[in-house]
């Protein structure tokens, strides 16, 4: 057998192995989603969405957890977006290529790969104990803000890097300053990519449970938070709490909660895909 034929056979074998592994994963995913839909769709209604927690499975609602997740995501965005986007702009447009920036980039990449539970332990020590914020919405938002910070910085840099260098040079040649070029040309041209990264980061934040459990999220909260210093619950934690209970009714409620969490995640990811495709079309037209 010639070397060329052996290489073709190896390539084809790898193709079928990869295809089989992909189909196996998709089949398992379809089975799990189908099982969740089978048990949870009948429980998912308006009373479930607006209902308060209860020790009776049939009366248990997810309103407080939903409102807690919305509070956390909004505050995390307000905390992380200005710093993350500004950091990405600085590193890509103003940062000199020296040892300091290389060290900073390496640390940002490492932070993006750290398990989320580590951020939870950091938030527990820094925000809950040292800053005495307690088990509040603000503590959770600051913790998740740190968690999504590397994602926002990295995606912002990638989006800015996609803007053609010729646009910057043309703006500078016409007499614009570097700051004017960045704010009036580069950032608007890369806004679609930045927005895509922001939405993906927030979709990760809304599904995180490990950091919230580490900083002491409440499993049972009979009220929705109204201020950043209120106690709270969250969708992933409420689902985890229901699954850990022995009653069958709570498992059905957990399935309905999973469907709701999936809907929110799919909506955010759909928005990210839409804005990414729209931005890519605009970039191709501009080039």
Secondary structure, DSSP 8 states (H G I E B T S, - for coil): --HHHHHHHHHHHHHHHHHHHHHHHHHHHHHHHHHHHHHHTTT-SHHHHH----SSGGG---HHHHHHHHHHHHHHHHHHHHHHHHHHHIIIII--SSHHHHHHHHHHHHHHTS-HHHHHHHHIIIIIIIS---SSHHHHHHHHHHHHHHHHHHHHHHHHHTS-HHHHHHHHHTT--HHHHIIIIIHHHTHHHHHHHHHHHHHHHHT--HHHHHTT--S--SS---STTS----HHHHHHHHHTSS-HHHHHHHHHHHHHHHHHHHHHHHHHHHHHHHHHHHHHHH-
